[in-house]
Amino acid sequence: MIPVTKPYLPNPDLYKKYIDDIWERNWLTNNGPLVNELELKLKEYLDLDHLLFVSNGTIALQLAIKALGLTGEIITTPFSYVATTSSIVWEGCTPVFVDILSEKLTIDPKKIEAAITSDTTAILATHVYGIPCEVEAIQKIANKHGLKVIYDGAHAFGIRVKGKSIFEYGDISTCSFHATKIFHSIEGGAVITKNPELLRKMALLRNFGHDGFDKYTGVGINAKNSEFHAAMGLCVLPEFNIILQKRKSQYEQYKTLLIHLKVDYPSLGTVESYNFSYFPIIFQSSEVLLSSMKALEENGIGSRRYFYPGLNQLDYTSGACPISDDICLRVLCLPLYHKLGEEEQRMIARILLRVQNNPNT
Ligand SMILES: Cc1ncc(COP(=O)(O)O)c(C=O)c1O
C-alpha cells in the first residue's frame, strides 16, 4: 500500500533520549523546558521575533480570532481545509467566501472589496499548499477598510517571500505541526505575530487566562502543548532541510514523469523558497479525476481530494465561488512523503497515463 502521506519519523534513539530526560525531570506539560527550547529553535530557524507553540493548528486559528476580538463577518477562502472555516464559526463569526485565483488557488484580492460590509472585521486567508497569498494586495485592502488579517499558514512552514518568513505577514499567522505536515510535533501548531501585545494576549488565552497562579485575565482555554510533543518537534527540526531536499527531488521527479499527463499545476507565484508540502494535480474533468483515483486505489495507492468539497459547500455555509467549486471537482493530491521511492512514483505515473490513454478500461 502506498498511502497519500506518511509522518516523518526521526531517529528513535534521539527521541528516547528526550523521553529519558522528561522522566528524569518529571515535568510533562505546562510550559516545560522542551516547549521553551522548541519555541526558541523555531524562532531561530524561521527568523521570527515571536512564536507560541500550541496544541494544534485549529486552536491556533481560534486563538488568533479570539485575541483580535473579531466579531461579525470574516472574509475567507473557500479553498482550504475545513478548520479554516470551522474556526470562524466556532468563534461565533460568519465566514463570507471570496473566490480564489484560478492559477494560484489562493483568495483573489480583487474580489475582496465587493464582499466587505459594515459587519466585516477581518480577512482570514490560507497559503494553500504553501503557495503564498497576495499578501501585499490583501494588506492594502485591510488598511483601507480597517480590517485585521489572519493567515492560515498550516501548509506554509519554511516559506519565505521578499526576504522574510511568510509568517511575518498579517496581524497573526498560524501553522499546523500535525503529524502529516512537512514539519511536525505529532500534534501541534503555532501562532505568530510581530505585535507584543497580541503575543501576551495569546499567551494568556493559551493557558486558561492564568496570569500567575491565582489571577485570571479574561476567558482562556487550554491550548498548551506537552513536553512529549515538543520533543518530537526538536527531533524533526534539525532534519528539516534534509526532508525539504528529498521533497524537492520527489516533486521534480513527478513533474518529469507526468510531463505527458494532461493536467495543470497550481502556480507558485513569487515564492522564494517553496516547501513542496503537497503534490496537487488538476485534471481536465472530474470524470478523469474519479477514474484516475479508482485506478490508483485498485493498485493499492492512496490519493486525496484535498480539497473537496469547497468550504462554501458545507452544511453550515453558503456563497457562490465558481472557480473554487470547479477546482474542487478536479484537484487531487498524489502521494508525497519522505520515504516515497522513485519506483513507486514511476508506478503512479504509469497508472495515471494509462487511464488518460485508455479512459474506458
Ligand atoms: C489549511 C489548514 N488549516 C488548519 C488545519 C488544522 O491543523 P491541525 O490539524 O493541526 O488542527 C489544517 C490541517 O490539516 C489545514 O490543512
The ligand as an SDF file (V2000), in Angstrom:
LIG
                    3D

 16 16  0  0  0  0  0  0  0  0999 V2000
   -5.1980   24.6910    5.8760 C   0  0  0  0  0  0  0  0  0  0  0  0
   -5.3130   24.0350    7.2200 C   0  0  0  0  0  0  0  0  0  0  0  0
   -5.6820   24.7980    8.2520 N   0  0  0  0  0  0  0  0  0  0  0  0
   -5.7810   24.2790    9.5050 C   0  0  0  0  0  0  0  0  0  0  0  0
   -5.5060   22.9540    9.7490 C   0  0  0  0  0  0  0  0  0  0  0  0
   -5.6800   22.4070   11.1270 C   0  0  0  0  0  0  0  0  0  0  0  0
   -4.4700   21.9800   11.6980 O   0  0  0  0  0  0  0  0  0  0  0  0
   -4.4850   20.8700   12.8410 P   0  0  0  0  0  0  0  0  0  0  0  0
   -4.7600   19.5490   12.2040 O   0  0  0  0  0  0  0  0  0  0  0  0
   -3.0980   20.9470   13.4110 O   0  0  0  0  0  0  0  0  0  0  0  0
   -5.5220   21.2400   13.8360 O   0  0  0  0  0  0  0  0  0  0  0  0
   -5.1040   22.1150    8.7030 C   0  0  0  0  0  0  0  0  0  0  0  0
   -4.8080   20.7020    8.9490 C   0  0  0  0  0  0  0  0  0  0  0  0
   -4.6620   19.8810    8.0810 O   0  0  0  0  0  0  0  0  0  0  0  0
   -5.0070   22.6760    7.3920 C   0  0  0  0  0  0  0  0  0  0  0  0
   -4.6500   21.9250    6.3340 O   0  0  0  0  0  0  0  0  0  0  0  0
  1  2  1  0
  2  3  1  0
  2 15  2  0
  3  4  2  0
  4  5  1  0
  5  6  1  0
  5 12  2  0
  6  7  1  0
  7  8  1  0
  8  9  2  0
  8 10  1  0
  8 11  1  0
 12 13  1  0
 12 15  1  0
 13 14  2  0
 15 16  1  0
M  END
$$$$
